[in-house]
Amino acid sequence: MSKYKNLYCLKGEFESEGLSEIELAGEIIFGLRNNLDYLVKFSGSEANSEINYLSRIGVKKIVCPMVESPFAMERYMASTADRGFVERGVTIETITAVKNINEIIEAGIGLTHITIGRTDLCRSLGINDLESKEIMTYVKNISQVSKSKGLIVSLGGGVSLKTKRFLIDNTFRGIVDFVETRKAVIEYENFIQSDALDEAIELEKTLLKKRRDSLDRTLGLVNNRLSILSNRIKGE
């Protein structure tokens, strides 16, 4: 039985985390061992090599960042069609995307979910507080439009205890389905009623430590080889 009982699925990102294909595959295996599916946020609507790789290894859930126009959505849908992806989402994370939200969704033939990326949305608006009234009003408006089109809605970006308190105090029930940390997707009710956030943080720490240990071993091999080569030059 998985110790991450309050998490919906595991999540990985090529760009923000700098995950290699091998590291991502390792996380997928980690997820399988813990009864967690895997969602991948790849680099963009035209990242064809990443899309090919994800299709080849059988990833079912994907999300594309920085879709700001109907054209970008059409390119994304075309590049991922008939590739075995069951869930295809986009991240709405700039004011441009917010303004174009209706047209973006209409162009998303095959789109299943919307993730609201508050961190970049804040930067786009010049706002520092992720839980500010203005940002959460945008969240509510985007969610309502998306739900009216039959889409699943996730809330992401700097998720913390402050986010949990805000969601408890303000009713987003029914318009926000999931909350996303860097490494986990959590169902809304589990997020506000359980220790799911603690689990998500522990999960990320575990994966970071595994990654650090692997990099340390590689660095040790590299340093050892450099030392050997230096000694050869010295005639030792």
C-alpha positions, 0 to 999 in steps of 0.5 A: 500500500502506498504511503502517499494515500492522499495524493492523486498522482505524481508529476514531473517537469522537463524545463522547470526541474531540468529532468532528463529522460532517464530521471523522468523514467525513474520517477515513473517507476517510483510512481508505479511502486507507490500506486501513483500515476504520472503527469508530465509538464513538457516544455511547450506546444512544439517540443516534438522530441519530448512529445515523441519520447513521452508517447513512446514510453506510454505516458498518459497524462500531459500538460503544456505550458504557456499556451497564450493563443488559439494558434498555440492550442491548435499546434499543441492538439495537432502534435499530440493527437493519436499518440496515446495520451488520455489526458491533455491539459494546458497551463494558463499562466499569463494575462494574455492567456487569461484574456484569450481563455475562451478562444483558447478553450474553443481551439482545444479539440481534445483538451481535458483540463486547465491548470492555473499557474499562479506564480507566472500569472502573478509575474505577468500582472506585477503582483507579489501575493499568490493569495491576493484577492485579485489573483484569486478572482482570476482563478475563480473566473478562469475556473468557472469558464473552464468548468462551463466547457466541461474541463477539469481545473487544477490550481497550481503555483507556490502552493502552501499552508496559506493556500490551504487556509484560503481555499478553506475560507473561500468556496472554490468547491465545485470549480477547482478539482485539483491542487498541484504542487511541484511534484504532486496532484491532489484532489481538492477535498483531500487537499483541504481536509487531510495531510496531503500537503505534508505528503506532497512535500515529503514526496518531493524531498524524497525524490530530490534526495534520490536525485542528489545522491545519483548526481553525487555518485556521477560527480564522484566518478567524474572527479576520479577520472579527472584526477587519473588524467591529471596524474597521467600528464604528470607522469605519476 
